[in-house]
Amino acid sequence: MRTFNAEGYEVREIVLHGFPVRIASVLLDQAWSCRIDNVSPGATIARGSGPTREAAEQDALTRATERIKRTRRIPRDDR
Amino acid sequence: MGSYAYPQTLVDTDWVHDHREDPDVRVVEVDVDTFAFEEGHIPGAIGWDWASQLCDTRLRDILSKAGFEALMGASGITPQTTVVLYGDNNNWFAAWAFWQMKIYGHEDVRLMNGGRTKWLAEGRELTFEEADIAPTTYVAKDADMSLRDYQGALAKKVDAGSLHLVDVRSVAEFTGELLAPPGLPETCQRGGHIPGAANVPWGEVCAPDGTFKSRDELAALYAARGVTGDKPITAYCRIGERSSHTWFALKYLLGYEDVRNYDGSWTEWGNLVAAPIERP
């Protein structure tokens, strides 16, 4: 069985359209993988991959931005 | 892990590394992100897709007994197998699988503490290759529905005030500010929570590395929100997977006896016509 080791796992948080998101990236064999979650509750919003960490993160960020922009905050008076 | 009520239900990454090829151990990855397994998984592990293999998509229900037996058999699992579950998001759907395995009476099932993220962060070994599985014939026990709550029964307990109800969603979902976690599709018609629920977001049971907090920390966390073992407890979230994680912590780490998962959760209750809710 051919195996490899996960390398370079890193995680950081940013704010995307008013919502905190967590960006985690790791090298899995030949490709970088990135997942972006919404911190609370921590659900994955988007994933991406690429030949570099930056490319994988940008791939995921593009999709995460599209999705998180659709999130509605219900004003207290409208609930 | 020795201080937990049932420490045998939790193993660490070293244990999995050392035992993953034991013939009586089956390691199973269950992710929220169903593509994660294909990106690399623990050598010898198999993957279950929660969306297609751990539910009856036609009935919107958990697996039937026959469906569960078929999955176990195809996975090379016998009733004597030690099954170790792990996954992304600190084991959300791994806990969902754990809950179903307990419903159908599997004796020795465990979670890998910290889940997939901890394995990756530690730079551990992965593979793309599928494990060779010799199918088995698995005979499950009858379903133990004392681990599950249904809307009708729950409504009576809510009316009577005879339980601790734990809403494990985020604060914004609990208050009705958001109808779904940020970035995810809305699946309900209104926001808020079931009357009387205490809000203890699932992630509060975890340390920064994704492992569970100590038994004392967990007991203090829930006691501060009025949730103790003196009454039955039901946990819920949006579709029942985050609450499986909390159900595990309450039942197996704290040892509270009567703990149920309401997998209908807010997607069911929040969409019911005329069902009472609270909004702060």
Interface residues (C-beta under 8 A of the other chain):
Chain A: M1 R2 T3 F4 N5 A6 E7 Y9 F19 V21 A24 V26 L28 D29 A31 S33 R35 D37 N38 S40 P41 G42 A43 T44 I45 A46 R47 S49 A64 R67 I68 R70 T71 R72 R73 I74 R76 R79
Chain B: V32 D33 F35 A36 E39 G40 P43 D88 N89 N90 W92 T117 W119 L120 A121 E122 G123 R124 E125 L126 T127 F128 E129 R169 S170 V171 A172 E173 T175 G176 E177 L178 L179 A180 P181 P182 G183 L184 E186 G191 G192 P201 W202 G203 C237 R242 R279
